[in-house]
Amino acid sequence: MRTTWTFNSAGQIVFGRNAAAQVGVLARTHGARKALVVTDSNLVRAGMLDRILTPLREAGIETAVFEGGEPEPSFAAAIACEVLARREAPDMLIALGGGSNIDLAKTVAVLLAHGGKPQDYVGDGKVPGPVVPLLALPTTAGTGSEVSGSSVMTDTERKVKVGILSNWMRPTAALVDPLLTVSCPPKVTADSGIDALTHAIEAATAVENALFPLPAGEYTIYQGRHPYGELLAEKAIRLVGQFLARAVKNGEDLEAREGMHLASLFAGLAFSNIGVAAVHALEYPIGGAVHVSHGAGNGLLLPYVMEFNKPARVETMARIAGWLGVDTTGMSPETAADSAIQAVRDLRREIGIPDRLRELGIQEEQLPGLAQIASGITRILRVNPRYPTVGELEGILRAAY
């Protein structure tokens, strides 16, 4: 049983409009002479790359660019990026993009420092030491990858998403600039934003730190719910309730963009210490089986998992309802908890997140197999306030089908 908790983050956080302009100064401060920018072709075409190449060059930093980033990045993408990095020999990586590009850069930072294949590091605590320095500039508001110690990759052979988890992978610095999200399309804004909400709600409802079921001798970066993480999760949920729909409806709403970038940051800090839980365990095999963004998959599953967890978290969910803007005056805790789940459903519908697994192309006969795969992801299932059996996981999927 754990009776203490710790808190880890990126080495430095720079938040605010035009924070990206500081990338050159920060790179130089951290000793970089040559940087490899890890991004994707869409951001290059959108002119986003120039917004960081200019300050890097002004700071005297030589640059090379890998633009092969992809949604839900594959091991192959990491290997391709590593090949370029070894040829260019940078002393720093700079990730520009959503969580996929940042996760890709994290994996490459591990490979450059320690060799081997991406598969060698799948799991918790398998990175043996420091990695190549990494600056992260998120262009979406959702994943929190800019401060987390995890990288989600897609194992295309097994058709499942996998996680590499290590506090060594937390970026050297996170430059969180809301202006980088202004051109983010509505669907990406919605998918990313509901991902942030999932992170925050899973952190807020996680198993207690003192009850976290970690076997003796086993290591994990996750540690269950603790006061600092709860504080961050609450603020993230409040911000999502206030700003997500606005950001989806009007990408030029800078107040909403700033609010959502802050929500994503706070949720990232919360979940990357407390842990994610059953929503993510179920989404990993679903995301590997069909083409769906991680955020949309999480957002679809979130209220169904909340229903499952409600018996263990009635009081917390009652508070979540208020954080999402529900007037719970006169409600019993049970009714207020139900209203939190409904508020998530309503928000999901308002921003266009699918409601049913069948809408993603999942077939009913796939459900038992997906549940079986999810049941093996113990590193995050143990964060859930109710540890689900494989039958209960299948029941959640059938409710969502």
C-alpha positions in Angstrom: 0.0 0.0 0.0 1.2 3.5 -0.8 1.0 6.1 1.9 3.0 8.9 0.3 2.7 10.7 -3.0 5.0 12.6 -5.3 4.5 15.1 -8.1 6.4 15.2 -11.4 6.1 17.6 -14.4 8.0 18.9 -17.3 11.2 20.6 -16.1 9.7 24.0 -17.0 6.3 25.3 -18.1 5.9 28.5 -20.2 2.3 29.4 -20.7 0.6 32.2 -22.5 0.1 33.9 -25.9 3.3 34.1 -27.9 5.1 31.6 -25.6 6.3 29.8 -28.7 8.5 32.8 -29.6 10.7 31.9 -26.6 11.6 28.5 -28.1 15.0 29.7 -29.4 16.0 31.3 -26.1 14.9 28.2 -24.2 16.7 25.9 -26.6 19.9 27.9 -26.2 19.5 28.1 -22.4 19.3 24.3 -22.2 22.5 24.0 -24.2 21.2 23.2 -27.7 23.3 23.9 -30.7 21.3 21.8 -33.2 17.7 20.8 -32.9 15.5 18.3 -34.8 12.0 19.5 -35.0 9.5 16.6 -35.0 6.2 17.6 -36.7 3.9 16.6 -39.5 3.2 17.7 -43.1 -0.2 19.3 -42.2 1.5 21.7 -39.8 4.2 22.4 -42.3 1.6 23.3 -45.0 -0.3 25.4 -42.5 2.9 27.6 -41.9 3.1 26.5 -38.2 6.7 25.3 -38.6 8.0 28.7 -39.6 6.7 30.1 -36.3 9.3 28.2 -34.4 12.1 27.9 -37.0 12.5 31.7 -37.1 13.1 32.2 -33.3 15.4 29.1 -33.3 17.5 30.5 -36.1 17.6 33.9 -34.5 19.0 32.2 -31.4 21.7 30.6 -33.5 20.3 27.1 -33.3 20.9 25.0 -36.3 17.7 23.0 -37.3 16.6 19.9 -39.1 13.0 18.8 -39.6 11.2 15.5 -39.5 7.7 16.0 -40.9 6.6 12.3 -40.9 4.4 12.6 -37.8 1.1 10.8 -38.0 -2.0 10.4 -36.0 -1.7 7.7 -33.3 2.0 7.2 -34.4 3.3 3.8 -35.3 6.6 2.1 -34.3 7.6 2.6 -37.9 7.3 6.3 -37.7 9.5 6.4 -34.6 12.1 4.3 -36.4 12.0 6.6 -39.4 12.5 9.6 -37.2 15.3 8.0 -35.4 17.1 7.2 -38.6 17.0 10.9 -39.6 18.0 12.0 -36.1 21.1 9.8 -36.1 22.1 11.3 -39.5 21.5 14.9 -38.3 23.0 14.4 -34.8 20.9 17.0 -32.9 21.5 17.6 -29.2 17.8 18.5 -28.7 14.4 17.4 -30.1 11.6 19.9 -30.4 8.1 18.5 -30.8 5.5 20.7 -32.6 2.0 19.3 -32.9 -0.7 17.4 -31.0 0.0 14.6 -28.6 0.8 12.3 -31.4 3.9 14.3 -32.5 5.0 14.9 -28.9 4.7 11.2 -28.1 6.6 10.4 -31.2 9.4 12.7 -30.2 9.5 11.3 -26.7 10.0 7.8 -28.1 12.7 8.9 -30.4 14.4 10.7 -27.5 14.5 7.4 -25.7 15.9 5.5 -28.7 18.6 8.1 -29.3 19.8 7.9 -25.7 19.5 4.2 -25.1 19.2 2.4 -28.5 17.1 -0.6 -29.2 13.6 -0.7 -30.6 10.5 1.1 -29.5 9.0 -2.2 -28.4 11.8 -2.6 -25.9 10.4 0.2 -23.8 6.7 -0.6 -23.8 5.3 -0.7 -20.3 6.2 1.1 -17.0 9.7 2.1 -15.9 11.6 0.4 -18.7 13.5 3.6 -19.7 16.8 3.2 -17.8 17.9 6.9 -17.5 17.9 10.4 -19.0 16.9 10.9 -22.6 17.7 13.5 -25.2 16.4 16.9 -24.1 13.0 17.7 -25.5 11.0 20.9 -25.9 7.3 20.4 -26.5 4.9 22.9 -28.2 1.4 21.5 -28.3 -0.9 22.8 -31.1 -4.0 21.1 -29.7 -5.6 21.4 -26.3 -6.2 17.9 -25.0 -3.5 15.3 -24.5 -1.3 17.0 -21.9 1.6 15.1 -23.4 3.7 18.3 -23.1 4.0 17.6 -19.3 3.4 13.8 -19.1 5.8 10.9 -18.7 4.0 8.7 -21.2 4.1 8.1 -25.0 1.2 6.2 -26.7 2.2 4.4 -29.8 0.4 2.0 -32.1 1.5 -1.5 -32.5 0.2 -2.0 -36.1 1.1 -5.7 -36.1 -1.0 -6.5 -33.0 -3.6 -3.7 -33.8 -3.4 -2.2 -30.4 -2.2 1.0 -28.8 0.6 0.6 -26.3 2.2 2.9 -23.7 5.7 3.7 -22.8 5.8 5.2 -19.3 8.7 6.8 -17.5 9.3 10.1 -15.7 12.6 10.3 -17.7 10.4 11.1 -20.8 8.8 14.3 -19.3 9.9 17.2 -21.6 12.7 19.5 -20.5 10.3 22.4 -21.1 6.7 22.8 -22.3 5.8 26.0 -24.2 2.0 26.1 -24.1 0.9 28.9 -26.5 -2.9 29.2 -27.1 -2.2 31.0 -30.3 -0.8 27.7 -31.8 -4.3 26.2 -31.4 -6.3 28.9 -33.3 -6.1 27.2 -36.6 -7.0 23.8 -35.1 -10.1 22.5 -37.0 -13.4 22.0 -35.0 -13.2 18.2 -35.0 -9.7 18.1 -33.7 -10.6 20.8 -31.1 -13.5 18.6 -30.0 -11.6 15.3 -29.9 -8.7 16.9 -28.1 -10.9 18.8 -25.6 -13.0 15.7 -24.6 -9.7 13.9 -24.1 -8.6 16.6 -21.6 -12.0 16.1 -19.8 -11.4 12.3 -19.7 -8.0 12.8 -18.2 -9.4 15.1 -15.5 -12.4 13.0 -14.6 -10.3 9.8 -14.5 -7.8 11.6 -12.2 -10.6 13.0 -10.0 -12.3 9.6 -9.6 -9.2 7.4 -9.3 -8.4 5.0 -6.5 -7.0 6.7 -3.4 -3.3 6.9 -3.2 -3.2 5.0 0.1 -5.2 2.2 -1.4 -3.4 2.0 -4.7 -2.9 -1.7 -5.4 0.8 -1.8 -6.4 2.4 -5.2 -5.9 5.6 -5.2 -3.8 8.7 -4.7 -6.0 6.7 -3.3 -8.9 7.3 0.3 -10.2 4.8 2.7 -11.8 4.7 6.4 -12.5 1.0 6.4 -11.6 0.1 6.5 -7.9 -3.6 7.0 -7.4 -5.6 10.1 -6.3 -3.9 12.6 -4.1 -4.7 16.3 -3.1 -2.4 18.1 -5.6 -3.7 16.0 -8.5 -7.3 16.5 -7.3 -6.9 20.2 -7.3 -5.6 20.3 -10.8 -8.3 17.9 -12.0 -11.1 20.1 -10.6 -9.8 23.2 -12.3 -9.4 21.4 -15.6 -13.0 20.1 -15.4 -14.3 23.6 -14.6 -12.4 25.1 -17.6 -13.6 22.4 -20.0 -17.2 23.0 -18.9 -16.7 26.7 -19.5 -14.7 26.8 -22.7 -14.8 23.6 -24.8 -18.0 24.1 -26.7 -17.0 27.8 -27.3 -13.6 26.7 -28.8 -15.3 24.2 -31.1 -17.9 26.6 -32.3 -15.5 29.6 -32.8 -11.8 28.8 -33.2 -11.0 32.5 -33.2 -12.3 32.9 -29.6 -9.0 33.5 -27.9 -10.4 33.4 -24.4 -11.8 29.9 -25.1 -8.6 28.8 -26.7 -6.6 30.0 -23.7 -9.0 28.4 -21.3 -8.8 25.0 -23.1 -5.0 25.1 -23.3 -4.9 25.7 -19.6 -7.5 22.9 -19.0 -5.3 20.5 -21.1 -2.2 21.5 -19.1 -3.9 21.0 -15.7 -5.5 17.7 -16.8 -2.1 16.5 -18.1 -0.4 17.4 -14.8 -3.2 15.6 -12.9 -3.4 12.3 -14.9 0.3 12.0 -15.4 0.8 11.6 -11.7 -2.5 10.1 -10.5 -3.0 7.9 -13.6 -5.7 7.2 -16.2 -8.0 4.2 -15.8 -10.7 2.1 -17.4 -11.6 4.5 -20.2 -8.1 4.4 -21.6 -7.8 0.6 -21.0 -10.9 0.1 -23.2 -9.9 2.7 -25.8 -6.5 1.3 -26.6 -7.7 -1.9 -28.3 -10.6 0.0 -29.9 -8.3 2.6 -31.3 -6.0 -0.1 -32.6 -8.9 -2.0 -34.2 -10.6 1.0 -36.0 -9.5 4.4 -37.2 -10.6 6.7 -34.5 -8.7 9.5 -32.7 -7.7 8.7 -29.1 -9.8 11.7 -27.9 -12.9 10.7 -29.7 -12.6 7.1 -28.5 -12.1 8.3 -24.9 -15.0 10.7 -25.2 -17.3 8.1 -26.5 -16.5 5.7 -23.6 -16.3 8.2 -20.8 -20.0 8.4 -19.6 -20.3 4.6 -19.8 -17.3 4.1 -17.6 -18.6 6.8 -15.3 -21.8 4.8 -14.9 -19.8 1.8 -13.9 -17.7 3.7 -11.4 -20.6 5.7 -9.9 -21.2 3.3 -7.0 -17.7 3.9 -5.8 -17.6 7.6 -6.5 -21.1 9.1 -5.9 -19.8 12.1 -3.8 -17.0 12.9 -6.3 -19.3 12.7 -9.3 -21.8 14.9 -7.5 -19.1 17.6 -7.2 -18.1 17.1 -10.9 -21.6 18.0 -11.9 -21.2 21.4 -10.2 -17.7 21.8 -11.7 -19.3 21.3 -15.2 -21.8 24.0 -14.4 -24.9 22.0 -13.3 -27.0 23.6 -10.6 -27.2 20.8 -8.1 -29.1 22.8 -5.4 -31.5 20.5 -3.6 -30.2 17.4 -5.4 -29.3 14.3 -3.5 -25.7 13.1 -4.1 -27.0 10.2 -6.2 -29.1 12.5 -8.5 -26.2 15.0 -8.8 -23.9 12.2 -9.8 -26.3 11.2 -12.5 -26.4 14.8 -13.6 -22.7 14.8 -14.0 -22.9 11.8 -16.4 -25.7 13.5 -18.3 -23.6 16.7 -18.5 -20.8 14.8 -20.1 -23.3 13.2 -22.6 -24.7 16.6 -23.4 -21.3 18.2 -24.0 -20.2 15.2 -26.1 -23.3 15.6 -28.3 -22.9 19.4 -28.6 -19.4 19.1 -29.9 -20.0 16.1 -32.2 -18.4 13.2 -30.4 -19.9 9.8 -31.5 -22.2 8.1 -28.9 -22.0 4.5 -30.0 -19.2 2.1 -30.8 -21.1 0.9 -33.9 -20.6 4.4 -35.3 -16.9 3.8 -35.3 -17.2 0.5 -37.3 -16.8 -1.8 -34.3 -18.8 -5.1 -34.9 -20.7 -6.7 -32.0 -18.7 -9.9 -32.3 -15.5 -7.9 -31.6 -16.6 -6.9 -28.1 -15.5 -10.0 -26.2 -12.0 -9.8 -27.8 -11.7 -6.1 -27.1 -12.6 -6.6 -23.5 -10.1 -9.4 -23.1 -7.3 -7.2 -24.4 -8.3 -4.4 -22.2 -8.4 -6.7 -19.1 -4.7 -7.3 -19.6 -3.8 -3.6 -19.2 -3.4 -3.8 -15.5 -1.1 -0.8 -15.2 -4.0 1.5 -15.7 -7.0 -0.7 -14.7 -5.6 -0.6 -11.1 -6.1 3.2 -11.1 -9.8 2.7 -11.6 -11.9 3.0 -8.4 -13.6 -0.3 -9.2 -11.3 -3.0 -10.6 -13.3 -4.5 -13.4 -13.5 -8.1 -14.4 -13.3 -9.0 -18.1 -17.0 -9.6 -18.0 -17.6 -6.1 -16.6 -15.4 -4.6 -19.2 -17.4 -6.4 -21.9 -20.6 -5.1 -20.2 -19.3 -1.5 -20.5 -18.6 -2.1 -24.2 -22.0 -3.6 -24.8 -23.7 -0.6 -23.1 -21.6 1.6 -25.4 -22.3 -0.4 -28.5 
